[in-house]
Amino acid sequence: MSKKTILVVEDSPTQAVQIRALLVANGLHVEIAGDGVEGLERANEILPDLIILDLEMPRMNGIEMAHELRGNPRTCKIPMIMFTRHDNPEAMAMGLGEGIVDFIPKDAFAKVVMVETLKQMGIISRPVAR
């Protein structure tokens, strides 16, 4: 079984490396993009199984990127999760309108929540009960 590919679009190199380490430790292949413009290019190129994107980024924010992805027949069905420091209800409503399936706040529980969310989505395999 081939590894699922996740595209992480995050302008903080430190956070991108931390997210990559978490996802790789859970058996996923991870590609990184530093902003929304690069994220669009990479998504169209690799057609990942999931995109995890930040809300606030230079050149193109996460909502704008999600809008562009939804308008492209090649990328319109790729699920997206917004990973953000903000709990702005307006941004969340806009993101949901652009197809964001979940919002994960960047807080002390982010890693646990992200792994559990990816398990529920079937991106990370759950261990087989014995």
Secondary structure as GFF3:
##gff-version 3
##sequence-region A 1 130
A	DSSP	beta_strand	5	9	.	.	.	ID=ss1
A	DSSP	alpha_helix	13	25	.	.	.	ID=ss2
A	DSSP	beta_strand	29	33	.	.	.	ID=ss3
A	DSSP	alpha_helix	36	46	.	.	.	ID=ss4
A	DSSP	beta_strand	50	54	.	.	.	ID=ss5
A	DSSP	alpha_helix	62	70	.	.	.	ID=ss6
A	DSSP	beta_strand	80	84	.	.	.	ID=ss7
A	DSSP	alpha_helix	89	97	.	.	.	ID=ss8
A	DSSP	beta_strand	100	105	.	.	.	ID=ss9
A	DSSP	alpha_helix	110	120	.	.	.	ID=ss10
###
